[in-house]
């Protein structure tokens, strides 16, 4: 799954739940639940195995997705302004929701290898429900819309 749905759902959970002791673990856990929604994303692991690196096209997708995630997560967080504590909790919820993917970034983009990362990637891959590009992106878009509706509706 792209980062945007993870970040938006994590931010929405932290915003709506409020209590950080509950909201932050839920935001982190949402990552693993969202992986079960059929989705499309660039296949970083396949590219790394086939080409030894991530292609420039995929890197551009990852950068655009990351920037959109930052924008939307921040937008949700600042709905809590002027309560800066809640803003920070929402931003942390967004971060935790993306963290399981961020753990993989040093391997994919900096070629940092470890037994842990290979086990982690295998575990994460076992959770994913892949879909073709169009329906996979539609499901992710609907996930983002639902999270925004929950926050702003």
C-alpha angles and dihedrals in degrees: 000000000000117000095246097074091045093050095043094048092046091050091046092051092050091046096049101035094047100184103100093206088064102025099054098052088045091051091051092045091050088070092066094044092050090053087068092062109094105256146158127232135152110281099238095172093052092048092048091051096043101039103020089238143041113275121245090244091056091044089055090051091049092049093048091047091048092050092048089049092052092048096048095041090051091047091056093043094053091055083079092057129154087033096082092181090059091044088055092047091051091048090049090049089053091049094048091050089057097038097093088061094040089059087066096051098087090057097046099040106022099032092237107161130195139152089246094056093049090051090045093052091048090050093048092047090054089060099050124107102201124202137179115277101262101045091037092056091044091055090050092048090051090049090054092046091050091050091049091048089052092052100038102024 
